[in-house]
Amino acid sequence: MIWAKRRFQLDDYGPYQDRLADLQMENPDKAEQFVMTLRRVDASEPGWRNCYIGVPDDVSLEGFDGFQRIDEAAVPTDMETLLLAGGGWVWKRFKLTEP
């Protein structure tokens, strides 16, 4: 599985969430490997979030402009929200924090 990260303000991540959901529907045999999470970050302006995505392969990562590929170990386990969870393993991997 490949992980990547990008910072967004407010809901600017929306088009990428749609893209990831489309990829999940187009690849039902890999559906459990598509993940999108958000984590609040400290910033001078409110509303900034780190967005983490998980995809099954390099081809699926194409079109996610501005996302930086990261090691799985760099993906935090505490998240504000899960936007796309392909399988039950995601709920075991991540802990949702209080807002």
Backbone torsions as a table, in degrees:
resi	resn	phi	psi	omega
1	MET	NA	143.0	-179.2
2	ILE	-109.5	134.8	179.2
3	TRP	-115.0	145.9	177.4
4	ALA	-146.4	160.2	-174.0
5	LYS	-140.1	145.8	173.4
6	ARG	-153.2	149.3	179.1
7	ARG	-97.6	134.6	178.5
8	PHE	-130.4	156.0	171.8
9	GLN	-106.6	137.0	179.8
10	LEU	52.9	-127.5	-176.2
11	ASP	-106.3	31.0	179.2
12	ASP	-65.3	-12.0	178.6
13	TYR	-76.1	-8.8	-173.3
14	GLY	-47.9	-50.4	-179.8
15	PRO	-60.7	-31.0	179.5
16	TYR	-76.4	-31.8	174.5
17	GLN	-64.7	-43.2	177.6
18	ASP	-61.7	-43.6	180.0
19	ARG	-61.5	-43.8	-179.6
20	LEU	-65.3	-40.9	178.3
21	ALA	-64.0	-39.6	176.9
22	ASP	-62.4	-44.0	178.7
23	LEU	-62.1	-38.3	179.2
24	GLN	-63.4	-42.4	179.5
25	MET	-68.5	-34.4	-179.9
26	GLU	-75.3	-17.5	-176.7
27	ASN	-128.6	65.5	-175.0
28	PRO	-60.5	-27.4	179.2
29	ASP	-72.5	-14.9	178.4
30	LYS	-117.7	13.3	-172.6
31	ALA	-54.1	-35.1	-177.6
32	GLU	-71.2	-10.1	-176.6
33	GLN	-98.1	7.3	177.4
34	PHE	-104.3	121.1	-174.9
35	VAL	-139.3	144.4	173.0
36	MET	-143.1	127.1	-179.1
37	THR	-132.3	160.4	175.7
38	LEU	-126.6	145.5	176.1
39	ARG	-138.3	126.9	179.1
40	ARG	-64.0	142.9	177.0
41	VAL	-125.7	153.6	174.6
42	ASP	-75.3	126.2	179.2
43	ALA	-150.1	160.3	-179.3
44	SER	-66.6	-27.4	176.2
45	GLU	-111.1	142.0	-179.7
46	PRO	-71.8	160.4	172.5
47	GLY	97.3	0.5	-180.0
48	TRP	-82.8	137.7	179.8
49	ARG	-137.5	145.4	166.5
50	ASN	-87.8	129.7	179.4
51	CYS	-107.8	126.3	178.6
52	TYR	-113.7	133.5	175.2
53	ILE	-123.8	147.8	173.6
54	GLY	-122.1	131.7	179.7
55	VAL	-135.1	158.8	-175.6
56	PRO	-76.4	-23.7	-174.1
57	ASP	-158.4	171.0	-178.5
58	ASP	-61.6	-35.9	-179.6
59	VAL	-61.1	-40.3	-179.9
60	SER	-67.8	-23.6	-178.8
61	LEU	-79.7	-17.1	179.1
62	GLU	-62.8	142.0	179.6
63	GLY	90.7	-2.5	176.8
64	PHE	-100.6	70.4	-176.7
65	ASP	-58.3	137.5	176.4
66	GLY	84.6	-11.2	177.4
67	PHE	-78.7	135.3	178.1
68	GLN	-103.2	128.4	178.2
69	ARG	-66.6	136.3	-179.9
70	ILE	-134.8	160.5	175.1
71	ASP	-72.7	150.9	179.1
72	GLU	-58.2	-33.9	180.0
73	ALA	-64.0	-21.6	179.8
74	ALA	-85.4	-4.1	179.1
75	VAL	-87.3	115.6	-179.3
76	PRO	-63.6	156.1	177.2
77	THR	-91.9	-20.3	178.9
78	ASP	-94.9	121.0	-176.3
79	MET	-128.0	154.1	176.8
80	GLU	-75.4	-41.7	-178.9
81	THR	-156.3	154.6	171.6
82	LEU	-106.3	118.7	-178.3
83	LEU	-90.5	-31.6	179.1
84	LEU	-146.5	118.0	-179.2
85	ALA	-125.3	108.7	-174.7
86	GLY	-73.3	-21.0	-178.4
87	GLY	-157.5	170.6	-178.5
88	GLY	-61.4	-26.5	179.9
89	TRP	-59.0	-30.0	-177.7
90	VAL	-63.0	-39.3	-178.4
91	TRP	-70.1	-22.3	176.2
92	LYS	-85.1	-32.5	-177.3
93	ARG	-74.2	-37.2	-174.1
94	PHE	-112.7	144.0	175.3
95	LYS	-111.9	128.0	178.1
96	LEU	-82.0	133.1	-179.2
97	THR	-96.3	161.7	176.4
98	GLU	-72.3	143.6	179.3
99	PRO	-68.0	NA	NA
